[in-house]
Amino acid sequence: MKHYDAGHQLIAQSQRALAIALRYSGKHKAADSLMTLAYKVLSDSSRPEYSRMLHRSVLNDYGIIKRFLKRFDESIDLYKLSMQMAVEEDDPRELLTSMNNLAEVYRRTNKLESAESLFVLIIPKLKENYGDDHPYVAKSLNNLGLTYRRPGKVDESILALEESLVLREKLYGMEHPELCAVLNNLGGAYTARDKKEEALAAYRRALEINKKFHGLYHFYTLYDLTDVTVTLTHMGRYQEAEATANELIEGTRKLYGEKHERMAIAYWRTGLLFQKIDRIDEMESYFRMSLDIMREVKPPLFHYTYRPLNSLAKHLLETGRYNEAEPLFLEAFEIVKKNEKRMKKEKLKTLERLVKLYEALGKPEDAERYAGMLEGSEAVRQWGSEKRAETAVCYLPSLICRSMTGGQ
């Protein structure tokens, strides 16, 4: 075992501080390297007073960096070690911090029952240790609400998110950016319950707050514009939806430039709007612009290229332009094959449309070949065992936009 003096402790503290700064600036790999050095110095130390610093200052921060790098197993191990040390040192607050971080990893890795159990246990303890009106309580209520966002739990999700919102309003006031994340989450929960007016109100409130604090040309504001546009479209308020769609395109172009995946998403969303109001030429133009950008800025067979590709191919199929539709559907099929683990339902739909396409083209052998794939597809068995209504319950308007960047 190596021995380190106070100078080494200061070095480790500095490494940790710089690692945190790098994490906040999005440089997660560099942050991981520095935190690894700090962790090694402290864990190799024979001085007992370092044990507490290791627990308090490094383990949880180290786990967060691993989480951002999607190295979830390592993150879980770090949080569990932190929890063990907190128990040994009889430090309930640090134990709660580690438990909360662990629950968040479970939520992000779709271990929702484990996450729910931890959050339900943590929240009363947070209130006991910090008081009812504390930011930690508000954050955990929000995360519990996200954990409940699944079939059969949407009402519980709404209750937890509403409680988090009320608490944040009490802590920060009625027009503070800290409200926006929970407002967006509430909008998604209301949408799942088909409470469109409530969803629209939540999204618009978040939009106004972010516009006030960040301006139009900021990614948080653009997230909110996406949510408002999609919700207005679903409500049939097309004139208002077109106005926000144009604002979204303007803001996205200003912030990211024309050749960016977010520009492709904005164009695709606008195409979907024009599809609803039968402005077919404009719809097709926006789908094509979206597809062209995705092909240019993303690698071949990138999974989100499927969205505009499928929308355009489906339109061509429905309007009898079969020869134009064929290469698009074949490309879409290659995408879903490459990304089958995450695109089981899309694979099923693409196979169905390929069968329909080749029947329309008078190519029965090709139609039969894809029908055979459809019949034996694992996607068919899985999709058939699920209720479409249950899948729709967890719909979030800007899911595509947010999942590409990590969200707000």
MONOR-V599784 format. One record per residue. N is the residue number from 0. SS is DSSP state (alpha for helix, beta for strand, coil for the rest). Layout:
N | SS
N | SS
This chain:
0 | coil
1 | coil
2 | coil
3 | coil
4 | coil
5 | alpha
6 | alpha
7 | alpha
8 | alpha
9 | alpha
10 | alpha
11 | alpha
12 | alpha
13 | alpha
14 | alpha
15 | alpha
16 | alpha
17 | alpha
18 | alpha
19 | alpha
20 | alpha
21 | alpha
22 | alpha
23 | alpha
24 | coil
25 | coil
26 | coil
27 | alpha
28 | alpha
29 | alpha
30 | alpha
31 | alpha
32 | alpha
33 | alpha
34 | alpha
35 | alpha
36 | alpha
37 | alpha
38 | alpha
39 | alpha
40 | alpha
41 | alpha
42 | alpha
43 | alpha
44 | coil
45 | coil
46 | coil
47 | coil
48 | alpha
49 | alpha
50 | alpha
51 | alpha
52 | alpha
53 | alpha
54 | alpha
55 | alpha
56 | alpha
57 | alpha
58 | alpha
59 | alpha
60 | alpha
61 | alpha
62 | alpha
63 | alpha
64 | alpha
65 | alpha
66 | alpha
67 | alpha
68 | coil
69 | coil
70 | coil
71 | alpha
72 | alpha
73 | alpha
74 | alpha
75 | alpha
76 | alpha
77 | alpha
78 | alpha
79 | alpha
80 | alpha
81 | alpha
82 | alpha
83 | alpha
84 | alpha
85 | alpha
86 | alpha
87 | alpha
88 | coil
89 | coil
90 | coil
91 | alpha
92 | alpha
93 | alpha
94 | alpha
95 | alpha
96 | alpha
97 | alpha
98 | alpha
99 | alpha
100 | alpha
101 | alpha
102 | alpha
103 | alpha
104 | alpha
105 | alpha
106 | alpha
107 | alpha
108 | coil
109 | coil
110 | coil
111 | alpha
112 | alpha
113 | alpha
114 | alpha
115 | alpha
116 | alpha
117 | alpha
118 | alpha
119 | alpha
120 | alpha
121 | alpha
122 | alpha
123 | alpha
124 | alpha
125 | alpha
126 | alpha
127 | alpha
128 | alpha
129 | alpha
130 | coil
131 | coil
132 | coil
133 | coil
134 | alpha
135 | alpha
136 | alpha
137 | alpha
138 | alpha
139 | alpha
140 | alpha
141 | alpha
142 | alpha
143 | alpha
144 | alpha
145 | alpha
146 | alpha
147 | coil
148 | coil
149 | coil
150 | coil
151 | coil
152 | coil
153 | alpha
154 | alpha
155 | alpha
156 | alpha
157 | alpha
158 | alpha
159 | alpha
160 | alpha
161 | alpha
162 | alpha
163 | alpha
164 | alpha
165 | alpha
166 | alpha
167 | alpha
168 | alpha
169 | alpha
170 | alpha
171 | alpha
172 | coil
173 | coil
174 | coil
175 | coil
176 | alpha
177 | alpha
178 | alpha
179 | alpha
180 | alpha
181 | alpha
182 | alpha
183 | alpha
184 | alpha
185 | alpha
186 | alpha
187 | alpha
188 | alpha
189 | alpha
190 | alpha
191 | alpha
192 | coil
193 | coil
194 | coil
195 | alpha
196 | alpha
197 | alpha
198 | alpha
199 | alpha
200 | alpha
201 | alpha
202 | alpha
203 | alpha
204 | alpha
205 | alpha
206 | alpha
207 | alpha
208 | alpha
209 | alpha
210 | alpha
211 | alpha
212 | alpha
213 | alpha
214 | coil
215 | coil
216 | coil
217 | coil
218 | alpha
219 | alpha
220 | alpha
221 | alpha
222 | alpha
223 | alpha
224 | alpha
225 | alpha
226 | alpha
227 | alpha
228 | alpha
229 | alpha
230 | alpha
231 | alpha
232 | alpha
233 | alpha
234 | coil
235 | coil
236 | coil
237 | alpha
238 | alpha
239 | alpha
240 | alpha
241 | alpha
242 | alpha
243 | alpha
244 | alpha
245 | alpha
246 | alpha
247 | alpha
248 | alpha
249 | alpha
250 | alpha
251 | alpha
252 | alpha
253 | alpha
254 | alpha
255 | alpha
256 | coil
257 | coil
258 | coil
259 | coil
260 | alpha
261 | alpha
262 | alpha
263 | alpha
264 | alpha
265 | alpha
266 | alpha
267 | alpha
268 | alpha
269 | alpha
270 | alpha
271 | alpha
272 | alpha
273 | alpha
274 | alpha
275 | alpha
276 | coil
277 | coil
278 | coil
279 | alpha
280 | alpha
281 | alpha
282 | alpha
283 | alpha
284 | alpha
285 | alpha
286 | alpha
287 | alpha
288 | alpha
289 | alpha
290 | alpha
291 | alpha
292 | alpha
293 | alpha
294 | alpha
295 | alpha
296 | alpha
297 | coil
298 | coil
299 | coil
300 | coil
301 | coil
302 | coil
303 | coil
304 | alpha
305 | alpha
306 | alpha
307 | alpha
308 | alpha
309 | alpha
310 | alpha
311 | alpha
312 | alpha
313 | alpha
314 | alpha
315 | alpha
316 | alpha
317 | alpha
318 | coil
319 | coil
320 | coil
321 | alpha
322 | alpha
323 | alpha
324 | alpha
325 | alpha
326 | alpha
327 | alpha
328 | alpha
329 | alpha
330 | alpha
331 | alpha
332 | alpha
333 | alpha
334 | alpha
335 | alpha
336 | alpha
337 | alpha
338 | coil
339 | coil
340 | coil
341 | coil
342 | coil
343 | alpha
344 | alpha
345 | alpha
346 | alpha
347 | alpha
348 | alpha
349 | alpha
350 | alpha
351 | alpha
352 | alpha
353 | alpha
354 | alpha
355 | alpha
356 | alpha
357 | alpha
358 | alpha
359 | alpha
360 | coil
361 | coil
362 | coil
363 | alpha
364 | alpha
365 | alpha
366 | alpha
367 | alpha
368 | alpha
369 | alpha
370 | alpha
371 | alpha
372 | alpha
373 | alpha
374 | alpha
375 | coil
376 | coil
377 | alpha
378 | alpha
379 | alpha
380 | alpha
381 | alpha
382 | alpha
383 | alpha
384 | alpha
385 | coil
386 | coil
387 | alpha
388 | alpha
389 | alpha
390 | alpha
391 | alpha
392 | alpha
393 | coil
394 | coil
395 | coil
396 | coil
397 | coil
398 | alpha
399 | alpha
400 | alpha
401 | alpha
402 | alpha
403 | coil
404 | coil
405 | coil
406 | coil
407 | coil
